[in-house]
Amino acid sequence: MTVKFDDRDAVAHGKITEKPLRERPTFPSWALKLTMAVTGVIFGLFVLVHMIGNLKIYLPDVDGKKDLDVYAAFLRELLVPLLPHGWFLWIFRIVLLICLVLHVYGAFALVGRAHQSRGKFKRKGMVGSLNTFTARSMIVTGIVLLCFIIFHILDLTAGVTPAAPDTFAHGAAYANVVASFSRPGVAIFYVIAMVVLFLHLSHGLWTAVSDLGITGKRWRAILLFVAYLVPALVMIGNSTIPLGVMFGLIG
């Protein structure tokens, strides 16, 4: 541990040290936390809207076309002719990629600094709760989600086998989802990933409330409730799709 006023006897016996356990970073920790909070909120909003769009798989056909396919075509045509065909999606993907890089960098940087600052000392006596578990497992759940994102892109966006089924066709969103989740292993993996997303996102949004400086008692109570409500809705909504395909409700 470090001390502001050094005790010569303690220093002499090696119990404390006058030297800091890590160098002062060029990018302050508060800025990293703020970056992670902002990017985390962006991801939270994205997965919520993405889930709402996914649930169109349950809606009836539109002029003989699957409503999910109509929605996918709408996204590619968004802001046309202001932007060329498909550009909005690519700009949006680039923004999300930048947010992802910043979020991952901030996470590993903060964890590294925390370990350096604590040295050999570890936190003890923490009260066991869901929030404590999610806090301790943020890096693990984050890595699982990163692997899931890569697989999800290869499966339902890029159509790269063996992540995607052999029948993958660009633009056929409904058929691609059904074909992908017809594989039980993939469907179960998606459901597990949604549970992990709930654990990670709920604690992330819960932490972002403080990192963004929201201190009002009423606002904190509302936002902390939302921090659990939104991830729960996303988990339940998205999980119904692979389960629906597995049990023949969608197809």
Backbone as numpy.savetxt, mean C-alpha at the origin, in Angstrom:
# Nx Ny Nz CAx CAy CAz Cx Cy Cz
22.91 4.46 24.22 22.08 5.65 24.22 22.95 6.90 24.22
22.41 8.02 23.83 23.15 9.28 23.84 22.66 10.16 24.97
23.53 11.06 25.45 23.19 11.94 26.55 23.54 13.37 26.21
22.77 14.31 26.72 23.06 15.72 26.49 24.14 16.21 27.45
24.04 15.77 28.71 25.04 16.12 29.71 25.74 14.83 30.13
27.00 14.71 29.76 27.70 13.46 29.98 28.09 13.26 31.45
27.96 12.03 31.90 28.39 11.61 33.23 29.74 10.93 33.06
30.80 11.54 33.63 32.16 11.02 33.38 32.33 9.59 33.86
31.72 9.26 35.01 31.86 7.89 35.53 31.16 6.89 34.61
29.96 7.29 34.14 29.23 6.39 33.24 29.96 6.22 31.93
30.53 7.32 31.42 31.30 7.24 30.18 32.51 6.35 30.36
33.19 6.49 31.49 34.40 5.72 31.76 34.11 4.23 31.82
32.95 3.85 32.31 32.59 2.44 32.42 31.87 1.93 31.18
31.74 2.78 30.16 31.15 2.35 28.90 29.65 2.16 28.94
28.98 2.72 29.95 27.53 2.58 30.05 26.80 3.55 29.13
27.39 4.72 28.91 26.83 5.69 27.99 27.94 6.25 27.13
27.58 6.96 26.11 28.58 7.53 25.21 28.22 8.97 24.87
29.24 9.77 24.67 29.01 11.16 24.27 28.78 11.29 22.77
29.15 10.26 22.03 29.09 10.33 20.57 27.71 9.91 20.08
27.18 10.60 19.07 25.89 10.18 18.49 26.04 8.82 17.82
24.96 8.05 17.83 25.00 6.70 17.25 24.89 6.72 15.73
24.52 7.84 15.14 24.48 7.94 13.68 24.75 9.38 13.26
25.18 9.53 12.04 25.45 10.85 11.50 24.15 11.59 11.21
24.19 12.90 11.26 23.01 13.69 10.95 22.69 13.55 9.48
21.46 13.13 9.15 21.12 12.89 7.74 20.94 14.19 6.96
21.20 14.12 5.66 21.00 15.30 4.81 19.51 15.55 4.57
18.72 14.48 4.57 17.27 14.59 4.40 16.63 14.28 5.74
16.04 15.27 6.43 15.55 15.06 7.79 14.46 14.02 7.89
14.40 13.38 9.06 13.40 12.32 9.28 11.97 12.85 9.20
11.75 14.08 9.66 10.39 14.62 9.62 9.91 14.75 8.17
10.85 15.08 7.26 10.49 15.21 5.85 10.18 13.83 5.25
10.93 12.81 5.68 10.65 11.46 5.20 9.29 10.99 5.70
8.98 11.27 6.96 7.68 10.87 7.51 6.54 11.59 6.79
6.75 12.87 6.50 5.73 13.63 5.79 5.53 13.08 4.38
6.65 12.74 3.72 6.57 12.15 2.37 5.82 10.83 2.39
6.12 9.99 3.39 5.43 8.71 3.49 3.95 8.90 3.80
3.63 9.91 4.61 2.23 10.18 4.94 1.44 10.60 3.70
2.02 11.52 2.93 1.34 12.01 1.72 1.19 10.90 0.69
2.27 10.17 0.43 2.19 9.09 -0.56 1.27 7.97 -0.07
1.25 7.74 1.25 0.36 6.73 1.81 -1.11 7.09 1.61
-1.43 8.36 1.80 -2.81 8.82 1.58 -3.18 8.68 0.11
-2.23 9.00 -0.78 -2.47 8.84 -2.22 -2.76 7.38 -2.55
-1.98 6.46 -1.99 -2.22 5.04 -2.23 -3.57 4.61 -1.66
-3.92 5.14 -0.48 -5.21 4.80 0.11 -6.37 5.21 -0.77
-6.30 6.43 -1.31 -7.35 6.90 -2.21 -7.37 6.08 -3.50
-6.17 5.73 -3.99 -6.10 4.96 -5.23 -6.74 3.59 -5.08
-6.39 2.86 -4.00 -6.92 1.50 -3.86 -8.43 1.53 -3.62
-8.93 2.61 -3.00 -10.37 2.73 -2.80 -11.09 2.92 -4.15
-10.59 3.85 -4.97 -11.19 4.09 -6.29 -11.01 2.86 -7.18
-9.85 2.23 -7.09 -9.57 1.03 -7.88 -10.54 -0.09 -7.51
-10.82 -0.23 -6.22 -11.76 -1.25 -5.77 -13.16 -0.98 -6.30
-13.58 0.29 -6.27 -14.90 0.65 -6.79 -15.00 0.30 -8.27
-13.93 0.58 -9.01 -13.91 0.23 -10.43 -13.95 -1.28 -10.63
-13.23 -2.03 -9.79 -13.22 -3.49 -9.91 -14.60 -4.09 -9.70
-15.38 -3.49 -8.81 -16.70 -4.04 -8.50 -17.68 -3.92 -9.66
-17.29 -3.21 -10.72 -18.13 -3.16 -11.92 -18.24 -4.52 -12.59
-17.42 -5.46 -12.15 -17.49 -6.81 -12.68 -18.84 -7.45 -12.36
-19.54 -6.93 -11.34 -20.84 -7.47 -10.94 -22.01 -6.83 -11.69
-21.75 -5.72 -12.40 -22.83 -5.00 -13.07 -23.22 -5.68 -14.38
-24.45 -5.48 -14.85 -24.90 -6.10 -16.11 -24.19 -5.51 -17.32
-24.32 -6.19 -18.45 -23.67 -5.75 -19.68 -24.22 -4.40 -20.15
-23.37 -3.66 -20.86 -23.75 -2.38 -21.46 -23.65 -2.52 -22.97
-24.81 -2.53 -23.65 -24.84 -2.69 -25.11 -24.08 -3.94 -25.56
-24.29 -5.02 -24.81 -23.66 -6.28 -25.18 -22.22 -6.42 -24.73
-21.67 -5.42 -24.05 -20.30 -5.48 -23.55 -20.28 -5.54 -22.04
-19.29 -6.23 -21.49 -19.14 -6.30 -20.04 -18.85 -4.90 -19.49
-19.53 -4.55 -18.41 -19.38 -3.20 -17.86 -17.94 -2.93 -17.43
-17.25 -3.97 -16.97 -15.84 -3.79 -16.59 -14.98 -3.44 -17.79
-15.29 -4.04 -18.96 -14.55 -3.71 -20.18 -14.85 -2.28 -20.64
-16.09 -1.85 -20.46 -16.46 -0.48 -20.81 -15.71 0.50 -19.92
-15.60 0.17 -18.65 -14.87 1.02 -17.70 -13.38 1.09 -18.05
-12.81 -0.05 -18.43 -11.39 -0.08 -18.80 -11.15 0.77 -20.05
-12.07 0.71 -21.02 -11.94 1.53 -22.22 -12.09 3.01 -21.88
-12.97 3.32 -20.95 -13.16 4.70 -20.51 -11.87 5.28 -19.93
-11.15 4.50 -19.15 -9.90 4.98 -18.56 -8.86 5.30 -19.64
-8.83 4.47 -20.68 -7.87 4.72 -21.76 -8.24 5.96 -22.57
-9.53 6.31 -22.60 -9.99 7.46 -23.37 -10.10 8.73 -22.53
-9.78 8.63 -21.25 -9.95 9.77 -20.35 -9.09 10.96 -20.78
-9.68 12.13 -20.82 -9.05 13.41 -21.21 -8.68 13.48 -22.68
-9.20 12.55 -23.49 -9.05 12.67 -24.95 -10.13 13.64 -25.44
-9.83 14.61 -26.32 -8.60 14.78 -27.11 -7.57 15.71 -26.48
-7.82 16.17 -25.22 -6.81 17.01 -24.58 -5.47 16.29 -24.52
-5.52 15.00 -24.22 -4.34 14.15 -24.23 -4.53 13.04 -25.26
-3.46 12.55 -25.87 -3.59 11.42 -26.80 -4.14 10.18 -26.10
-4.63 9.24 -26.89 -5.23 8.01 -26.39 -4.26 7.29 -25.43
-4.75 6.99 -24.23 -3.96 6.22 -23.27 -2.96 7.01 -22.45
-2.76 8.28 -22.76 -1.74 9.06 -22.06 -2.09 9.29 -20.60
-3.37 9.51 -20.30 -3.76 9.75 -18.91 -3.34 8.58 -18.03
-3.59 7.35 -18.51 -3.22 6.17 -17.74 -1.72 6.12 -17.48
-0.92 6.43 -18.52 0.53 6.37 -18.36 1.04 7.46 -17.42
0.46 8.66 -17.52 0.86 9.73 -16.59 0.51 9.33 -15.17
-0.67 8.76 -14.98 -1.11 8.32 -13.67 -0.20 7.21 -13.13
0.18 6.28 -14.00 1.07 5.20 -13.58 2.44 5.73 -13.18
2.94 6.70 -13.92 4.25 7.29 -13.59 4.21 7.99 -12.24
3.11 8.72 -11.98 2.95 9.39 -10.69 2.92 8.36 -9.56
2.17 7.27 -9.76 2.12 6.22 -8.75 3.48 5.56 -8.55
4.23 5.38 -9.63 5.56 4.78 -9.52 6.49 5.68 -8.72
6.45 6.98 -8.97 7.27 7.93 -8.21 6.90 7.88 -6.73
5.60 7.86 -6.46 5.13 7.77 -5.07 5.61 6.48 -4.41
5.58 5.38 -5.17 6.03 4.10 -4.64 7.51 4.12 -4.29
8.32 4.67 -5.18 9.77 4.76 -4.94 10.05 5.60 -3.69
9.39 6.75 -3.59 9.57 7.62 -2.42 9.12 6.93 -1.14
8.01 6.21 -1.23 7.46 5.53 -0.05 8.39 4.42 0.43
8.88 3.61 -0.50 9.77 2.51 -0.14 11.10 3.04 0.40
11.65 4.05 -0.27 12.90 4.65 0.22 12.73 5.21 1.62
11.64 5.94 1.85 11.39 6.52 3.16 11.27 5.46 4.23
10.60 4.36 3.91 10.39 3.28 4.89 11.73 2.68 5.33
12.56 2.31 4.35 13.83 1.67 4.70 14.80 2.66 5.35
14.75 3.92 4.93 15.62 4.93 5.53 15.25 5.16 6.99
13.97 5.27 7.29 13.53 5.51 8.67 13.81 4.30 9.56
13.61 3.11 9.04 13.90 1.90 9.83 15.40 1.82 10.12
16.23 2.12 9.11 17.67 2.10 9.32 18.10 3.12 10.36
17.54 4.32 10.30 17.89 5.35 11.28 17.43 4.96 12.68
16.27 4.34 12.78 15.77 3.92 14.09 16.69 2.89 14.72
17.15 1.92 13.93 18.07 0.91 14.44 19.39 1.54 14.87
19.90 2.49 14.08 21.15 3.15 14.43 21.01 3.98 15.69
19.88 4.65 15.86 19.66 5.50 17.02 19.51 4.68 18.30
18.83 3.53 18.21 18.65 2.70 19.39 19.91 1.94 19.75
20.74 1.67 18.75 21.92 0.86 19.01 21.51 -0.56 19.39
22.05 -1.05 20.48 21.73 -2.42 20.92 20.48 -2.48 21.78
19.88 -1.33 22.08 18.69 -1.29 22.93 17.43 -1.50 22.09
16.51 -2.29 22.62 15.27 -2.58 21.94 14.09 -2.16 22.81
12.98 -1.85 22.15 11.77 -1.47 22.88 11.19 -2.69 23.57
10.83 -2.54 24.85 10.27 -3.64 25.61 9.01 -3.17 26.33
8.20 -4.14 26.74 7.02 -3.82 27.52 5.89 -3.16 26.75
5.89 -3.31 25.42 4.82 -2.73 24.61 3.52 -3.51 24.83
2.43 -2.80 24.98 1.13 -3.44 25.18 0.70 -4.12 23.88
0.31 -5.39 23.98 -0.08 -6.12 22.80 -1.44 -5.68 22.28
-1.54 -5.39 20.99 -2.80 -5.00 20.36 -2.63 -5.13 18.87
-3.74 -4.98 18.12 -3.65 -5.03 16.66 -2.75 -3.93 16.14
-2.84 -2.73 16.74 -2.03 -1.61 16.29 -0.55 -1.88 16.53
-0.22 -2.53 17.66 1.17 -2.88 17.96 1.68 -3.89 16.95
0.85 -4.89 16.63 1.25 -5.92 15.66 1.49 -5.31 14.30
0.56 -4.46 13.84 0.73 -3.85 12.51 1.94 -2.93 12.48
2.22 -2.25 13.59 3.39 -1.36 13.64 4.67 -2.16 13.50
4.75 -3.27 14.21 5.97 -4.09 14.18 6.16 -4.79 12.85
5.08 -5.04 12.14 5.16 -5.82 10.89 5.07 -4.96 9.63
5.21 -3.64 9.76 5.04 -2.77 8.60 6.02 -3.08 7.47
7.28 -3.33 7.81 8.26 -3.64 6.77 7.91 -4.97 6.08
7.53 -5.96 6.87 7.18 -7.27 6.31 5.95 -7.16 5.40
4.89 -6.52 5.90 3.68 -6.38 5.09 3.95 -5.50 3.86
4.85 -4.53 4.01 5.21 -3.67 2.87 5.91 -4.46 1.78
6.82 -5.35 2.18 7.54 -6.17 1.20 6.57 -7.13 0.49
5.64 -7.70 1.26 4.64 -8.60 0.66 3.80 -7.84 -0.36
3.39 -6.63 -0.01 2.58 -5.82 -0.93 3.37 -5.43 -2.17
4.66 -5.15 -2.00 5.49 -4.81 -3.17 5.56 -6.00 -4.13
5.73 -7.19 -3.59 5.74 -8.40 -4.43 4.38 -8.58 -5.10
3.30 -8.31 -4.36 1.96 -8.44 -4.93 1.74 -7.44 -6.06
2.19 -6.20 -5.88 2.04 -5.18 -6.92 2.73 -5.61 -8.20
3.95 -6.14 -8.06 4.69 -6.60 -9.24 3.94 -7.73 -9.94
3.46 -8.69 -9.14 2.71 -9.81 -9.72 1.42 -9.33 -10.37
0.72 -8.41 -9.69 -0.56 -7.90 -10.19 -0.38 -7.21 -11.55
0.69 -6.42 -11.69 0.97 -5.74 -12.96 1.27 -6.75 -14.06
2.10 -7.73 -13.73 2.43 -8.76 -14.72 1.20 -9.59 -15.10
0.31 -9.78 -14.14 -0.85 -10.64 -14.35 -1.97 -9.94 -15.13
-2.45 -8.82 -14.63 -3.66 -8.23 -15.19 -3.43 -6.93 -15.96
-2.18 -6.44 -16.02 -1.91 -5.23 -16.80 -1.03 -5.54 -18.01
0.11 -6.18 -17.76 1.04 -6.47 -18.85 0.74 -7.80 -19.53
0.13 -8.73 -18.79 -0.19 -10.03 -19.39 1.02 -10.89 -19.64
1.99 -10.84 -18.73 3.24 -11.60 -18.89 3.09 -12.96 -18.22
3.24 -14.02 -18.99 3.19 -15.37 -18.42 4.53 -15.69 -17.76
4.55 -16.53 -16.72 3.44 -17.35 -16.21 2.57 -16.62 -15.18
2.87 -15.35 -14.88 2.01 -14.62 -13.94 0.59 -14.52 -14.49
0.47 -14.22 -15.77 -0.84 -14.10 -16.41 -1.19 -15.42 -17.10
-2.47 -15.70 -17.27 -2.87 -16.92 -18.00 -2.55 -16.79 -19.48
-2.48 -17.92 -20.16 -2.15 -17.92 -21.59 -3.21 -17.24 -22.43
-4.42 -17.14 -21.92 -5.52 -16.55 -22.69 -5.60 -15.03 -22.55
-4.63 -14.41 -21.88 -4.67 -12.96 -21.65 -4.78 -12.20 -22.97
-5.67 -11.19 -22.97 -5.83 -10.34 -24.16 -5.98 -8.89 -23.69
-5.21 -7.99 -24.25 -5.27 -6.58 -23.87 -6.65 -6.01 -24.20
-7.23 -5.32 -23.21 -8.54 -4.72 -23.40 -9.70 -5.58 -22.93
-9.44 -6.88 -22.73 -10.50 -7.79 -22.28 -10.40 -7.95 -20.77
-10.71 -6.90 -20.05 -10.52 -6.88 -18.59 -11.32 -7.98 -17.90
-12.59 -8.12 -18.25 -13.46 -9.10 -17.61 -12.92 -10.52 -17.82
-12.64 -10.86 -19.06 -12.16 -12.21 -19.36 -10.82 -12.49 -18.70
-9.96 -11.47 -18.63 -8.65 -11.65 -18.00 -8.78 -11.92 -16.50
-9.70 -11.19 -15.86 -9.91 -11.39 -14.41 -10.44 -12.80 -14.15
-11.42 -13.22 -14.92 -12.00 -14.55 -14.73 -10.95 -15.63 -14.98
-10.17 -15.48 -16.05 -9.15 -16.47 -16.37 -8.08 -16.54 -15.29
-7.68 -15.38 -14.77 -6.64 -15.35 -13.75 -7.10 -15.99 -12.45
-8.31 -15.60 -11.99 -8.80 -16.11 -10.72 -9.40 -17.51 -10.82
-9.46 -18.05 -12.01 -9.87 -19.45 -12.17 -8.76 -20.38 -11.69
-7.58 -19.81 -11.48 -6.47 -20.57 -10.91 -6.55 -20.41 -9.38
-6.89 -21.47 -8.64 -7.10 -21.36 -7.20 -5.93 -20.75 -6.44
-4.71 -21.11 -6.82 -3.54 -20.56 -6.12 -3.45 -19.05 -6.25
-3.74 -18.53 -7.45 -3.71 -17.08 -7.67 -4.83 -16.40 -6.89
-6.01 -16.99 -6.91 -7.15 -16.40 -6.20 -6.87 -16.31 -4.70
-6.33 -17.38 -4.13 -6.01 -17.38 -2.70 -4.92 -16.36 -2.39
-3.93 -16.25 -3.28 -2.86 -15.27 -3.09 -3.42 -13.86 -3.06
-4.37 -13.57 -3.93 -4.98 -12.23 -3.97 -5.73 -11.94 -2.68
-6.45 -12.93 -2.15 -7.19 -12.73 -0.91 -6.23 -12.48 0.25
-5.15 -13.26 0.32 -4.15 -13.05 1.36 -3.54 -11.66 1.24
-3.27 -11.25 0.00 -2.69 -9.92 -0.23 -3.62 -8.82 0.25
-4.93 -9.03 0.11 -5.89 -8.02 0.58 -5.90 -7.93 2.11
-5.72 -9.05 2.79 -5.61 -9.03 4.25 -4.35 -8.27 4.67
-3.26 -8.55 3.98 -2.00 -7.84 4.26 -2.16 -6.35 3.98
-2.87 -6.02 2.90 -3.12 -4.61 2.58 -3.90 -3.92 3.70
-4.88 -4.61 4.25 -5.65 -4.04 5.36 -4.74 -3.74 6.54
-3.87 -4.67 6.91 -2.97 -4.48 8.04 -2.02 -3.31 7.79
-1.46 -3.25 6.59 -0.47 -2.22 6.27 -1.12 -0.84 6.13
-2.21 -0.79 5.37 -2.83 0.49 5.08 -3.51 1.09 6.31
-4.12 0.25 7.14 -4.79 0.77 8.33 -3.80 1.44 9.27
-2.66 0.80 9.50 -1.67 1.43 10.38 -1.02 2.63 9.70
-0.81 2.53 8.38 -0.21 3.64 7.66 -1.07 4.89 7.72
-2.37 4.74 7.49 -3.26 5.89 7.56 -3.39 6.39 9.00
-3.39 5.47 9.95 -3.46 5.84 11.37 -2.24 6.69 11.75
-1.07 6.31 11.25 0.15 7.07 11.52 0.15 8.40 10.78
-0.38 8.40 9.55 -0.39 9.62 8.75 -1.20 10.73 9.41
-2.22 10.37 10.17 -3.03 11.38 10.86 -2.14 12.23 11.77
-1.21 11.59 12.47 -0.29 12.32 13.35 0.81 13.01 12.56
1.35 12.32 11.55 2.46 12.89 10.78 2.04 14.12 9.99
0.76 14.22 9.66 0.25 15.39 8.93 -0.16 16.51 9.88
0.05 16.30 11.17 -0.18 17.37 12.14 -1.62 17.58 12.52
-2.46 16.56 12.35 -3.87 16.69 12.72 -4.01 16.38 14.21
-4.27 17.40 15.01 -4.29 17.23 16.46 -5.66 17.45 17.09
-6.61 18.00 16.36 -7.94 18.23 16.91 -8.60 16.93 17.35
-9.17 16.91 18.54 -9.73 15.68 19.10 -10.81 15.10 18.21
-11.74 15.94 17.75 -12.85 15.45 16.93 -12.36 14.95 15.57
-11.48 15.74 14.92 -10.97 15.35 13.61 -10.15 14.07 13.71
-9.34 13.94 14.77 -8.53 12.73 14.94 -9.43 11.50 15.10
-10.50 11.66 15.87 -11.40 10.53 16.08 -12.05 10.09 14.76
-12.46 11.07 13.96 -13.09 10.77 12.67 -12.09 10.11 11.73
-10.91 10.70 11.61 -9.92 10.20 10.66 -9.34 8.86 11.08
-9.21 8.63 12.38 -8.73 7.33 12.84 -9.76 6.24 12.54
-11.05 6.59 12.60 -12.11 5.65 12.21 -12.02 5.36 10.72
-11.81 6.41 9.92 -11.68 6.25 8.48 -10.45 5.41 8.14
-9.39 5.54 8.94 -8.15 4.80 8.70 -8.36 3.29 8.77
-9.37 2.85 9.50 -9.69 1.43 9.55 -10.84 1.08 8.62
-11.76 2.02 8.40 -12.92 1.75 7.56 -12.51 1.55 6.09
-11.71 2.47 5.56 -11.32 2.40 4.14 -10.56 1.10 3.83
-9.50 0.74 4.58 -8.82 -0.53 4.30 -9.74 -1.74 4.42
-10.68 -1.69 5.38 -11.60 -2.82 5.55 -12.51 -2.95 4.33
-13.03 -1.83 3.83 -13.88 -1.86 2.63 -13.12 -2.38 1.43
-11.87 -1.92 1.27 -11.04 -2.37 0.14 -10.77 -3.86 0.24
-10.44 -4.32 1.44 -10.16 -5.75 1.64 -11.39 -6.60 1.29
-12.54 -6.21 1.82 -13.75 -7.00 1.59 -14.18 -6.93 0.12
-14.21 -5.71 -0.43 -14.65 -5.54 -1.81 -13.80 -6.28 -2.80
-12.48 -6.14 -2.69 -11.59 -6.81 -3.64 -11.56 -8.33 -3.44
-11.71 -8.78 -2.19 -11.65 -10.22 -1.92 -12.85 -10.96 -2.49
-13.98 -10.27 -2.63 -15.17 -10.95 -3.17 -14.98 -11.38 -4.61
-14.09 -10.69 -5.34 -13.93 -11.00 -6.77 -13.23 -12.33 -7.00
-12.02 -12.56 -6.45 -11.40 -13.88 -6.65 -12.23 -15.01 -6.02
-12.87 -14.73 -4.88 -13.71 -15.75 -4.26 -14.94 -16.03 -5.12
-15.49 -14.97 -5.74 -16.64 -15.14 -6.61 -16.31 -15.99 -7.82
-15.13 -15.78 -8.39 -14.70 -16.59 -9.55 -14.46 -18.04 -9.12
-13.81 -18.22 -7.95 -13.50 -19.57 -7.47 -14.77 -20.39 -7.26
-15.82 -19.75 -6.73 -17.04 -20.48 -6.40 -18.12 -20.37 -7.50
-17.71 -19.89 -8.68 -18.61 -19.90 -9.82 -19.66 -18.82 -9.84
-19.54 -17.81 -8.99 -20.50 -16.72 -8.98 -20.22 -15.70 -10.07
-18.97 -15.67 -10.56 -18.56 -14.79 -11.64 -17.93 -15.65 -12.73
-18.32 -15.43 -13.96 -17.72 -16.24 -15.00 -18.54 -16.21 -16.29
